[in-house]
């Protein structure tokens, strides 16, 4: 019970992986905002872990809140907040790992931003399942792929266009005893990861601090 750590390592460049983080992001030619503060609160941890043959498996919890604030507004308005909670089932055998997850996500616009811009609100709330497969090569390269199904078919509505999310920086182990601190440069191009704006094509770069167990 509560073994510590996770079998399926965090996806560092995934803008919706639950963890604690704060970042500045500059959007290029976006219709709604230019400079935002992207803040996330959450974590991934295991409830129970055991062996099955030569492999390990575990069940745990994913929970997170992902918010963006408009730094160019007078009161740094909350623009959008996404709430995610899920139950992940992970399997690991040597350098191969897999993650199957059932989760819920809902998205909400900030009151000040909504009143100021009169943006049309989308009632975006759904349950989904997804599966990710990962393989690590000599602690240098990690390959992973996956897919999912949800009742609001976001990527199908967006014609299955691919998004690009990249991060590169430094990592410091042992911060606050057990955490990893990452300070990466960030780049994203594709449909907005912020739930209420998922139909918008955006491009941004930024700098952030990220904490992982």
Buried (B, 14 or more C-beta within 10 A) or exposed (E): EEBEEBBBBBBBBBBBBBBBBEBBBBBEEBEBBBBBBBBBBBBBBBEEBEEEEEBBBBBBBBBBBBBBBBBEBEEEBBBBBBBBBBBBBBBBBEEEBBBBBBBBBBBBBBEBBBEBBEBEEBEBBBEBEBBBBBBBEEEEEBEBEBEBEBEBEBBEEBEEEEBEBEBEBEEEEEEEEEBBBBBBEBBBBBBBBBBBBBEBBBBBBBEBEBBBB
